[in-house]
Amino acid sequence: MKTISDFAETRDYLLSQLDVLTLCVGGIQKDLSLAPIKESIIEPVAGGLKNEHFVIAVVGVIKRGKSTLLNALLGVDYEILPTKVTPETARLCFLKYAVKPIAVVHKLKGGSEEIDLKDLPKYTSAYGSGSFSKNTGIRELVENTKYAEVHYPNKYLQDGVIIVDTPGVDDPDRSRSQVTEDFISSADAVIFMIDAVEGGLKESELNFLKARIINSRSSKGIIVVANKILALRRHQKPELAKLLLDTKKKLETELEVTVPIYQIDARAGFQAKGDRTSELWGKSQFGEFLDGMESMLLANKGRFILSKGTLEILSQIVTPTMEALNYEFSVAPDNIKQLEQELVLAKSKLHSLAEQFKHSHKSFENRIRNLKSSVAAEIHASFGTIDPSSGNVQSQFAKKITQLNGDITKKLANVMNEYVRSIEAKEIKLPELKFHIKNPNLDINSFFTKEQTSEVNVSDKAGIRAAQGALLGSLFAPGIGTLIGGVIGWFSEMESEEKTTKTFDEFAFQKKINKVVAKLITSYEDQCDAYSEYFKNSITSWFDNQTEARKSKQKSIESAKMRKQAEYAKRRDIIAQYLNELRSVESNLITIQTKLQVS
């Protein structure tokens, strides 16, 4: 970077990169709902580049050609600023870029006024008294003017240069020369003009440099220009080189600083009208002066402005935006992470449900088997204590069966409730348990056997009848007749009686009890199995519904995850596009940084 034009080109390129970043940041906010930086950050950075200018103040005593130099700097084909010998400039006049030529007068009491360029001298030129005064200023206007601005469509001004025309430092009006002294410290370059024809640096000018300029600022940014070299007389021309060398040594001796000195002819430079290929431009040596001045401006300020702007763009805009996008690109959104966690949990719950159902189902069946075994044992124990001798066996059966119904119902309900609790299925209702076991019809009398026996009872009449028979027998057959008659008489009066004996058949009774017990056990087991099967069907139905619901939820989560991943993939593509844009800008800015460091 060697010229102001190079600076302007680089500055405009930085501004174009800021335009790209503005669109990029706006697009990121719109497309990604992400605000890595505030858009308000960009404007100050852009403003810093746009509003930074090279302020060049042209200083010198009257008749040194300040206004001619200014017109030559602008490269215009007519005088924008007056070039009369009389001290024309009474107020600071800033030359700035604008598309439309206009002058703006800023007033001491505040406010400003746009005026036509041709009327500018009325506000900024010195005013005089008397009919012979050649000054063009109008007293009341000049005294109410703080400073003026000339806006002009000029490439040099557009590139970022502000040229300031100052009142002469030797102006008889002390207030006008004081304006120049007060402004010098804020200028980026001070061009101090001396007259080569008049012998170069005068003692008064040296004193002014020493007291007013070097004292206000360091030597940095000061350029001494020996003007009017084409107006030198023949005998002066060979002495020009020595004149400049002596001036340089004097400045170094008196001011203890090194100040560059250039020889020019401002009028020839102005008449060349900016045509650097013309013979007149070459003779004016204005090009060497411009190159030197621009190099100094770029070294002292230009590179700093561009380096600062480049660094601000990188550090405040590009880097934080890229960091935010890289993070967004590499890290899955919270909603995907949450869905992944939910999916893991859903799968775990589904697996746990299946395992829990399997375990609980197996445990339930084991407990049912145990329940049936305990019921069988309880029935055996209960009916083994039936006392047939009490005579109320049927009543004993009824009482024990009623007790068994209640006990088994309670135990089965406990087993089912435990199953429900184990699978946390509060919505499952237990079946209405009610065992219907009929009281067996058991006739205790059927277990008694009857045995018949005969008994002969001899009554008193038998003896009488025997005596009577013996008497009759003795009548008919003495001896044996008496015996036979007695026997016949005995038996004729003897009574024969049959008796029935009942015997309890314990073996048959126990056999019957065993059959009843077996039938009871079978009845209880059948009803228990029926209730269990109904209950298991309810549980299985509940499990199927739960499984289906959890599978549906799992599928819903998987679908949501796929949608979010698709959205994230699309988001990553958008992020990648913006990252590519930012990397391109970053690369461009780093290239500029490198060039600024090398040049």
C-alpha positions in Angstrom: 0.0 0.0 0.0 1.8 3.1 -1.3 -0.9 5.7 -2.1 -4.0 7.2 -0.6 -5.9 5.5 -3.5 -4.5 2.1 -2.3 -5.7 3.0 1.2 -9.2 3.9 -0.1 -9.4 0.7 -2.1 -8.5 -1.4 0.9 -10.8 0.6 3.2 -13.7 0.1 0.7 -12.9 -3.6 0.5 -13.1 -3.8 4.3 -16.4 -2.0 4.1 -17.6 -4.5 1.5 -16.6 -7.4 3.8 -18.7 -5.7 6.5 -21.6 -5.6 4.1 -21.1 -9.4 3.6 -21.0 -9.9 7.4 -24.1 -7.8 7.9 -26.0 -10.0 5.5 -24.4 -13.1 7.0 -25.3 -12.1 10.6 -28.9 -11.2 9.6 -29.2 -14.5 7.7 -28.0 -16.4 10.7 -30.6 -14.7 12.9 -33.3 -15.4 10.4 -32.4 -18.9 9.3 -31.0 -20.3 12.6 -32.7 -18.1 15.2 -29.2 -17.5 16.5 -27.6 -14.2 17.5 -23.8 -14.9 18.0 -23.2 -11.1 18.0 -25.4 -8.0 18.1 -25.9 -6.4 14.7 -25.3 -3.1 16.4 -21.6 -4.1 16.8 -21.1 -3.9 13.0 -22.2 -0.3 12.5 -19.5 1.3 14.9 -16.8 -0.7 13.1 -18.0 0.4 9.7 -18.4 3.9 11.0 -14.8 3.9 12.3 -13.6 3.1 8.8 -15.9 5.5 7.1 -15.3 8.4 9.4 -11.5 8.1 9.6 -9.9 10.7 7.4 -6.5 12.1 6.7 -6.6 15.7 7.8 -4.0 17.7 5.9 -3.4 21.3 7.1 -1.5 23.6 4.8 0.3 26.2 6.8 2.5 29.1 5.8 3.0 32.8 5.8 1.2 35.0 3.3 2.2 34.6 -0.4 3.6 31.1 -0.1 1.0 29.6 -2.4 -1.1 27.7 0.1 -4.4 28.0 -1.8 -2.6 27.1 -5.1 -1.2 24.0 -3.4 -4.7 23.0 -2.2 -6.2 23.4 -5.6 -3.4 21.3 -7.1 -4.0 18.6 -4.5 -7.6 18.4 -5.6 -6.5 18.0 -9.2 -9.3 20.3 -10.4 -9.2 22.4 -13.6 -10.3 25.6 -11.9 -9.7 27.4 -8.6 -11.9 26.3 -5.8 -10.1 28.4 -3.3 -9.0 32.0 -3.9 -5.3 32.5 -4.6 -5.0 36.3 -4.2 -1.9 37.7 -2.6 -3.8 39.5 0.1 -4.5 37.5 3.2 -7.8 35.9 2.0 -8.4 33.1 4.5 -9.8 34.4 7.8 -11.5 31.2 9.0 -10.6 27.5 8.8 -12.0 26.0 5.6 -12.3 22.2 5.4 -12.5 20.6 2.0 -14.5 17.3 2.1 -16.0 14.9 -0.4 -19.6 15.2 -1.6 -21.4 14.3 -4.8 -22.9 17.7 -5.1 -20.6 20.8 -4.8 -21.8 22.9 -1.8 -20.4 25.0 1.0 -21.6 24.8 4.6 -20.9 27.6 7.0 -20.9 26.7 10.7 -21.7 29.7 12.9 -20.3 30.7 16.2 -23.7 30.9 17.8 -24.6 27.5 16.7 -26.3 26.1 13.6 -25.1 25.9 10.0 -26.1 27.3 6.7 -25.6 25.9 3.1 -24.4 28.5 0.7 -23.2 28.6 -2.9 -19.5 28.0 -3.4 -19.1 31.4 -5.1 -20.3 33.1 -1.9 -17.8 31.3 0.4 -15.3 34.2 0.4 -18.0 36.4 2.1 -17.8 34.2 5.1 -14.2 33.0 5.3 -12.0 35.7 3.6 -10.5 38.6 5.4 -12.4 41.8 5.4 -11.0 45.3 5.2 -12.0 48.9 5.4 -11.9 51.7 3.0 -12.8 51.9 -0.6 -9.4 50.6 -1.7 -9.6 47.3 0.2 -9.3 44.2 -2.0 -10.6 41.8 0.7 -13.9 40.1 -0.2 -15.1 39.1 3.3 -18.1 40.7 4.9 -17.4 41.6 8.4 -20.6 40.6 10.1 -20.6 37.3 8.2 -16.9 36.5 8.9 -17.2 37.4 12.6 -20.2 35.0 13.0 -18.4 32.2 11.1 -16.7 29.5 13.3 -15.5 27.4 10.3 -16.6 26.4 6.8 -16.8 23.2 4.8 -16.4 22.9 1.1 -18.0 19.7 -0.2 -16.8 18.7 -3.6 -16.9 15.7 -5.8 -13.2 15.0 -5.9 -11.4 11.6 -6.1 -8.7 12.7 -3.6 -11.3 13.8 -1.1 -13.4 10.7 -1.7 -10.4 8.5 -0.8 -10.6 9.9 2.7 -8.6 13.1 2.6 -9.8 16.3 4.3 -7.8 19.4 3.3 -7.8 22.4 5.6 -7.0 25.9 4.4 -5.7 27.9 7.3 -5.2 31.6 7.9 -1.6 32.8 7.4 0.6 32.4 10.4 1.9 35.9 9.8 -1.5 37.5 9.4 -1.5 40.9 10.9 -4.8 40.0 12.5 -3.6 38.0 15.5 -7.0 36.3 16.0 -6.8 34.8 12.5 -3.2 33.4 13.0 -4.3 32.0 16.3 -6.9 29.9 14.6 -4.1 28.2 12.6 -2.0 27.5 15.7 -5.0 26.0 17.6 -5.8 23.6 14.8 -2.3 22.3 14.0 -2.2 19.7 16.8 -5.3 17.9 15.5 -4.0 17.5 11.9 -2.5 14.3 10.6 -0.1 16.1 8.3 1.1 19.7 8.4 2.5 21.0 5.2 4.6 24.0 6.0 5.3 26.1 2.9 8.3 28.2 2.2 9.3 30.2 -0.8 12.3 28.9 -2.8 12.5 32.2 -4.8 12.8 34.2 -1.6 15.6 32.1 -0.3 13.9 29.3 1.5 13.3 29.2 5.3 13.2 32.5 6.9 14.2 33.1 10.5 10.7 34.1 11.4 9.4 30.9 9.9 12.0 28.9 11.8 10.9 30.5 15.0 7.3 29.8 14.2 8.0 26.2 13.5 10.0 26.0 16.7 7.5 27.8 18.9 4.2 27.1 17.4 4.3 23.8 15.6 7.0 21.6 17.1 5.9 22.7 20.5 2.3 21.7 19.7 3.2 18.3 18.3 6.2 16.1 17.6 7.9 16.3 14.2 5.7 13.4 13.1 3.5 14.5 10.3 5.3 17.7 9.4 6.5 18.3 5.8 8.3 21.3 4.6 7.6 22.3 1.0 9.8 24.7 -0.9 7.4 26.2 -3.5 7.8 28.1 -6.8 10.9 26.2 -8.1 9.9 27.0 -11.7 9.9 30.7 -10.8 13.5 30.6 -9.7 15.8 33.0 -11.6 18.6 31.6 -13.7 21.3 32.2 -11.0 19.1 30.7 -8.3 18.5 27.3 -10.0 22.0 25.9 -9.3 21.7 26.9 -5.7 18.4 25.1 -5.1 20.0 21.8 -4.0 22.3 23.6 -1.6 19.4 25.7 -0.3 17.4 22.6 0.5 20.3 20.9 2.2 21.0 24.0 4.3 17.4 24.2 5.3 17.4 20.5 6.3 20.5 21.0 8.4 19.1 24.1 10.0 15.9 22.3 10.9 17.8 19.4 12.4 20.1 21.7 14.3 17.6 24.2 15.6 14.6 21.9 16.1 16.5 18.6 16.8 14.2 16.8 14.5 14.3 15.3 11.0 11.7 16.9 8.8 11.3 15.8 5.1 11.7 18.7 2.5 10.2 18.6 -1.0 10.7 21.0 -3.9 7.6 21.7 -5.9 5.9 24.2 -8.1 2.3 24.3 -6.9 1.1 26.4 -9.8 2.5 24.0 -12.4 1.0 21.2 -10.5 -2.4 22.9 -10.5 -2.1 23.7 -14.2 -1.4 20.0 -15.0 -5.0 19.3 -13.7 -4.0 16.0 -12.2 -2.6 14.6 -15.4 0.5 12.7 -14.1 1.6 12.0 -17.6 1.9 15.6 -18.7 5.2 17.4 -19.0 4.0 20.2 -16.8 3.3 17.7 -14.0 6.8 16.3 -14.3 8.4 19.7 -14.1 6.3 20.6 -11.0 7.7 17.6 -9.1 4.3 17.5 -7.5 4.2 13.7 -7.9 7.3 13.2 -5.6 5.8 15.4 -3.0 2.4 13.6 -3.1 4.1 10.2 -2.9 6.2 11.3 0.1 3.2 12.9 1.9 1.0 9.9 1.2 3.6 7.5 2.4 4.0 9.5 5.6 0.2 9.5 6.1 -0.1 5.8 5.5 2.8 5.0 7.8 1.6 7.3 10.6 -2.1 6.7 10.3 -3.3 4.8 7.3 -2.0 1.4 8.2 -3.2 1.9 11.8 -6.7 2.7 10.6 -6.8 -0.4 8.3 -5.1 -2.7 10.8 -7.4 -1.5 13.6 -10.5 -2.0 11.4 -9.3 -5.4 10.2 -8.6 -6.5 13.7 -12.0 -5.2 15.0 -13.8 -7.0 12.2 -12.0 -10.3 13.0 -12.1 -10.1 16.8 -15.6 -8.5 17.3 -17.5 -10.0 14.4 -15.9 -12.9 12.5 -14.3 -14.9 15.3 -17.2 -14.9 17.8 -19.7 -15.7 15.0 -17.6 -18.6 13.7 -17.1 -19.9 17.3 -20.8 -19.8 17.9 -21.5 -21.6 14.6 -18.8 -24.2 15.1 -20.3 -25.0 18.5 -23.8 -25.2 17.0 -22.4 -27.4 14.2 -20.6 -29.8 16.6 -23.1 -30.1 19.4 -26.5 -31.7 19.0 -29.4 -29.6 20.1 -30.8 -30.2 23.5 -34.1 -31.4 22.0 -32.3 -34.2 20.2 -30.3 -35.1 23.3 -33.5 -35.1 25.3 -35.2 -37.3 22.7 -32.3 -39.7 22.8 -32.5 -39.9 26.6 -36.3 -40.4 26.3 -35.8 -43.1 23.7 -33.2 -44.9 25.9 -35.6 -44.7 28.8 -38.6 -45.9 26.7 -36.6 -48.9 25.5 -35.5 -49.6 29.1 -39.1 -49.4 30.4 -40.3 -51.7 27.6 -37.6 -54.2 28.4 -38.3 -53.8 32.2 -42.0 -54.3 31.6 -41.4 -57.5 29.7 -38.9 -58.8 32.3 -41.2 -57.8 35.1 -44.2 -59.4 33.5 -42.2 -62.6 32.9 -40.9 -62.7 36.5 -44.2 -61.7 38.1 -46.1 -64.2 35.9 -43.8 -67.0 36.9 -44.0 -66.0 40.5 -47.8 -65.8 40.3 -48.0 -69.3 38.9 -45.6 -70.6 41.6 -47.7 -69.0 44.3 -50.9 -70.5 42.8 -49.3 -73.9 42.8 -48.2 -73.3 46.4 -51.7 -72.1 47.3 -53.3 -75.2 45.8 -50.8 -77.4 47.7 -51.6 -75.6 50.9 -55.3 -75.9 50.3 -55.0 -79.6 49.7 -53.1 -80.0 52.9 -55.6 -77.9 54.8 -58.5 -79.9 53.4 -56.7 -83.1 54.4 -56.1 -81.7 57.9 -59.6 -80.4 58.3 -61.5 -83.4 57.2 -59.2 -85.7 59.1 -60.8 -84.5 62.3 -64.4 -85.4 61.5 -65.9 -87.3 64.4 -68.5 -89.7 63.2 -69.5 -90.6 66.7 -70.9 -87.1 67.3 -73.8 -87.8 65.0 -73.6 -84.3 63.3 -71.1 -85.1 60.5 -73.0 -83.1 58.0 -72.9 -80.0 60.2 -69.2 -80.5 60.7 -68.7 -80.7 56.9 -70.7 -77.5 56.3 -68.8 -75.6 58.9 -65.4 -76.6 57.6 -66.3 -75.9 54.0 -67.5 -72.4 54.9 -64.3 -71.8 56.7 -62.3 -73.2 53.7 -64.1 -70.9 51.3 -63.2 -67.8 53.3 -59.6 -68.8 53.8 -58.9 -69.8 50.2 -60.7 -66.7 48.9 -58.6 -64.5 51.1 -55.3 -66.2 50.2 -56.1 -66.1 46.4 -57.0 -62.4 46.7 -53.6 -61.8 48.4 -51.7 -63.6 45.7 -53.5 -61.6 43.0 -53.0 -58.3 44.8 -49.3 -59.0 45.2 -49.1 -59.6 41.5 -50.9 -56.4 40.7 -48.5 -54.5 43.1 -45.5 -56.1 41.6 -46.3 -54.8 38.1 -47.8 -51.5 39.3 -51.0 -52.1 37.6 -53.4 -50.2 39.9 -56.1 -50.0 37.2 -56.5 -53.8 37.1 -59.6 -54.9 39.1 -59.6 -58.3 40.8 -62.3 -60.7 39.8 -65.1 -61.2 42.3 -63.8 -64.3 44.1 -66.4 -66.6 45.5 -65.9 -70.3 45.8 -69.0 -72.3 45.4 -68.3 -75.7 47.0 -71.3 -77.7 47.9 -71.6 -79.4 51.2 -71.2 -83.2 50.3 -74.3 -85.3 51.1 -72.9 -87.7 53.7 -75.4 -90.0 55.5 -73.7 -91.3 58.6 -76.2 -94.1 59.0 -75.1 -95.7 55.7 -71.9 -96.7 57.4 -73.6 -98.9 60.1 -74.2 -102.7 59.3 -77.1 -104.8 60.8 -76.7 -108.4 62.3 -79.8 -110.5 63.4 -79.6 -113.2 66.3 -82.4 -115.6 67.8 -83.0 -116.0 71.5 -85.3 -118.7 73.3 -87.1 -117.4 76.3 -88.5 -120.2 78.7 -91.5 -118.9 80.5 -93.3 -120.2 83.7 -95.9 -121.7 81.5 -93.3 -124.1 80.0 -92.8 -125.8 83.3 -96.5 -126.2 83.8 -96.9 -127.4 80.3 -94.0 -129.9 80.8 -95.6 -131.3 83.9 -98.8 -131.7 82.1 -97.1 -133.4 79.2 -95.3 -135.8 81.5 -98.5 -136.6 83.3 -100.3 -137.4 80.0 -97.3 -139.4 78.7 -97.3 -141.5 81.9 -100.9 -142.2 81.3 -100.3 -143.4 77.8 -96.8 -144.9 78.0 -95.3 -145.2 81.4 -91.6 -144.4 81.6 -90.8 -143.0 78.2 -94.2 -141.5 77.8 -93.6 -139.4 80.8 -90.3 -138.1 79.2 -91.7 -137.4 75.9 -94.8 -135.8 77.3 -92.7 -133.5 79.5 -90.5 -132.4 76.5 -93.5 -131.7 74.3 -95.1 -129.8 77.1 -91.9 -127.7 77.5 -91.4 -126.8 73.9 -95.1 -126.1 73.5 -94.8 -123.1 75.8 -91.1 -121.9 74.9 -90.9 -118.5 73.0 -88.3 -117.8 70.3 -87.0 -114.0 69.9 -84.7 -112.5 67.1 -82.4 -109.5 67.9 -80.6 -107.0 65.3 -77.1 -105.7 66.1 -75.6 -102.4 64.3 -71.9 -102.2 63.6 -70.1 -98.8 62.3 -67.9 -99.5 59.2 -64.9 -97.2 59.9 -63.1 -98.4 56.8 -66.0 -97.5 54.5 -66.4 -94.2 56.3 -62.7 -93.3 55.8 -62.9 -94.3 52.2 -65.9 -92.1 51.7 -64.1 -89.2 53.5 -61.1 -89.7 51.2 -63.3 -89.5 48.2 -65.0 -86.4 49.5 -61.6 -84.8 50.3 -60.3 -85.6 46.8 -63.5 -84.2 45.3 -63.2 -81.1 47.4 -59.6 -80.6 46.5 -60.4 -81.0 42.8 -63.3 -78.5 43.1 -61.2 -75.9 44.8 -58.3 -76.4 42.4 -60.7 -76.1 39.4 -62.3 -72.9 40.7 -58.8 -71.6 41.7 -57.5 -72.4 38.2 -60.6 -70.7 36.6 -60.1 -67.5 38.7 -56.4 -67.6 38.0 -56.9 -68.1 34.3 -59.3 -65.2 34.2 -57.0 -63.1 36.2 -54.0 -64.0 34.0 -55.9 -63.1 30.9 -56.7 -59.7 32.4 -53.0 -59.3 33.3 -51.9 -60.4 29.8 -54.4 -58.0 28.2 -53.1 -55.2 30.4 -49.5 -56.1 29.6 -50.3 -56.2 25.9 -51.9 -52.8 26.1 -49.0 -51.5 28.1 -46.5 -53.0 25.7 -48.4 -51.5 22.7 -48.6 -48.1 24.4 -44.9 -48.1 25.2 -44.0 -49.3 21.7 -46.2 -46.6 20.3 -44.5 -44.0 22.5 -41.1 -45.4 21.5 -42.0 -45.2 17.9 -43.3 -41.6 18.4 -40.0 -40.7 20.1 -38.0 -42.3 17.3 -40.1 -40.4 14.7 -39.6 -37.2 16.6 -35.9 -37.9 16.8 -35.7 -38.6 13.1 -37.5 -35.3 12.4 -35.3 -33.4 14.7 -32.2 -35.0 13.2 -33.4 -34.2 9.7 -34.0 -30.6 10.9 -30.6 -30.6 12.6 -28.9 -32.0 9.4 -30.6 -29.2 7.4 -29.5 -26.7 10.1 -26.0 -28.1 9.9 -26.0 -27.6 6.1 -27.1 -24.0 6.6 -24.4 -23.5 9.3 -21.8 -25.0 7.0 -22.8 -22.5 4.3 -22.4 -19.5 6.7 -19.2 -20.9 8.0 -17.8 -21.1 4.5 -18.8 -17.4 3.9 -17.2 -16.5 7.2 -14.0 -18.5 6.4 -13.8 -16.7 3.1 -14.1 -13.3 4.8 -11.6 -14.4 7.5 -9.1 -15.4 4.8 -9.5 -12.1 3.0 -9.0 -10.2 6.2 -5.9 -12.2 7.1 -4.5 -11.5 3.6 -5.0 -7.8 4.2 -3.3 -8.0 7.6 -0.3 -9.7 6.0 -0.1 -7.1 3.3 -0.3 -4.3 5.8 2.5 -5.8 7.9 4.7 -6.3 4.8 4.1 -3.0 3.1 
